[in-house]
Amino acid sequence: MKIIVFGATGGVGQSVVKQAVENGFDVTAFVRTPSKLELTHEKLSVVQGDAFNPAEVAAAIAGHDAVVSCLGSSQGMKKSSELQEMVKNIVAGMQEHDVKRIVYTASAGIYNELPGISGKLMMGMLKNALKDHRAATDHIEAHGLDYTIVRPMGLTNGPFSGKYREAAEGVPEKSKSISRADVAHFILKALKDKKYETTSIGIAH
C-alpha cells in the first residue's frame, strides 16, 4: 500500500512513517521542513510542500492508495481554522486524483464526549483546537470518502506497546492517555482493515 502522510514531522507523524516503512508500506512524507524528518529509508520518499497550498497538496496526493493526516495547528490554544483549511485542500486533492481512503488523527473531545468534571475541564481548555478538528472531520465525512477518524486521549511519549483500547462511541472507560507510538500503530491497523472504514474511534491505554 502506498500512503502519503501529512504532518509527518510531528510526534505521531514520525511514528507513523517509521512503523509504516518497517511494515512494508511505501510512504511519502509531505513536509514543510524536510530536515525535521529524522528517518531515511528505501521505502520513504519526501515531498517538500505547504499544506495550505492546494496545488502542492493535490500534486503530492496523486498516485497514492491512502492519505494519513497527523496535522496539528500552529495556533495552540488560540482560535484557528488552520486544520479545516488544510483538510479542505487534502479532500480536494483526493477527489481530483480519485483517492478514497483517509485516516485523520483528531483528538478525543471533538464530540464533547469526555466524561466527568476532568473531561469538561479538558474540553474547555482545548475548545479552540477541538472546534477546528471537528470542522475538519465534518468536512471529511461530508465528501463520500472512506474515512477513519482517530480520537486519541492525551498523547504521551511513552513506549510502543501495541496494546490499547478502542471505543466506537465515546472513549474507553477510565482512560487518560496513549503513547504516540501506539496511536501510529492503530492508524496503520485501520488502514489495512475494512471494518474501520467510515468509523470514528476513541483510543487509549
Summary of the structure (lengths in Angstrom):
residues: 205
radius of gyration: 15.7
end to end distance: 27.6
largest distance: 48.0
contacts: 687
relative contact order: 0.16
helix: 39%
strand: 23%
